[in-house]
Amino acid sequence: MSSQTQPPLSDPPWLMGLPSPYYTDSHRRWQKACRAFIEENLIKNAMAWETEETLPGDVWEKFTAANMLIPSMPAPLPVEWLKKLGIQDILGAVKVEEFDYTHNAIYTDEMARSGLAGPSGSLTTGVSFGIPPLLKFGNKQLQERFMPELLRGEKRICIAITEPSAGSDVANIQTTAVKSEDGKHYIVNGTKKWITNGIWSHYATMAVRTGGLGASGLSLLLVPLLNYPGVSMRRLKVGGQISAGTTFIELDDVAVPVENLIGVEGMGMRYIMTNFNHERLQIAIGATRQARVALSAAFEYVMKREAFGKALIEQPVVRHRLAKAGALLESLQAWVEQFVYQMTKLTKEEADVELGGLTALAKAQAGIVLSECAQCAVLLFGGNGFTRTGQGEIAEKIYREVNGVRVPGGSEDVMLDLAIRQLVKNFKNKTKMLERPRGSSKL
């Protein structure tokens, strides 16, 4: 479908034929290749799979065979590892060494084009958030043991941070990892809750308490899951994103080799916070597309639905609702694109400092905008938007997924507070550098 025949707001402006400073020929080639592959292998069946609450196993195999889960990792990609495994490019559209954060954002956007976070999340969440800590902080020996099978998709991984009593309050994690008497294993005990992909995962990049109370007692550990002694898992019924495999994990004297420690004991909180920045930006990008799907579906519906003798689009109140939601959506789109561009220009260290607070703010704002757009769609669909089947099904499903954006990855209120605290901290650090040294007239 060309941009001329699509309902308004169906795609971001740059894909509707309007100029943009952010996208190169490489990005445009990548978007076309992404859309073709993802449409065929995910989008066209996503609604049915979400209703069935799981994806067929061959979907994972198709994506891994095409190396199409690797683009969910943060840019730059692990080029040395990929080339060692014979992976030179993705879909023949972009070389792995050329892949930047804009390529990543395009992929994330296309994966969310069904309007549902579950089908795509069931494939990407573990790769996107479980593998990066191994790459950034794991030693060479740990990477050699696990990276080949994870990057090839032979084994699956998840990220396991959240617990029943510790969601956004990461420093309060209770799961313990105590060294055995012979010093060869960590004995892990505790529970993890709301773990996406957990039910299918062979491993978890898991936050555990190896020391005392507070953030300084946390570490990251690669914990075996599937069929491993002492591990039991069950799926949780959640309001949205059902096919993503949200899982409750119980750990009862689970013996994990000490060699599975990621990085250094006591540095877990720092590693987790670094990983959160990528997660929150991914959530913001995906939520922006979900909001777009909801609003464009509503546009299409009100242009053909008649009431009181004329199409709904002829009613001023309908146009007013669409205008308010549309303005929020396109403002968010512009901010996200600017944000992604900044990620391509800053080093990882610079981005963590300068954009950490703003990432939290973008994630929170994405949830707020999605809520407004989803509610707008449900109201304009009327009774059809309150029905789980039929022409309003997409609006009903997206509306149920709103809180899956506003809570996970750091709940909205925590993100809003964190954003301002981080911005104030940066301001104070920068102004302190400008203070006159005591006893000196020089700046």
ABEGO torsion letter per residue (X at the ends): XBAAABBBGABBAAAAGBBBAABBAAAAAAAAAAAAAAAAAAAAAAAAAAAAGBBBAAAAAAAAAAGAAAAABBOBBBAAAAAAAGBABBGGABBAAABBAAAAAAAAAAAAAAGBAAAAAAAAAAAAAAAAAAAAABBAAAAAAAAAAAAAGABBBBBBABBAABBABAAABABBBBBBAAGABBBBBEBBBGBBGAAABABBBBBBBABBBEAAABBBBBBBABGBBGBBBBBBBBABGAAAGBBBBBBBGBBBBAAABBEBBGAAAAAAAAAAAAAAAAAAAAAAAAAAAAAAAAAAAAAABBBGGBBAAABAAAAAAAAAAAAAAAAAAAAAAAAAAAAAABBAAAAAAAAAAAAAAAAAAAAAAAAAAAAAAAAAAEAAAABABEAAAAAAAAAAAAAAAAABGEBAAAAAAAAAAAAAAAAAAAAAAABBBBGBABX
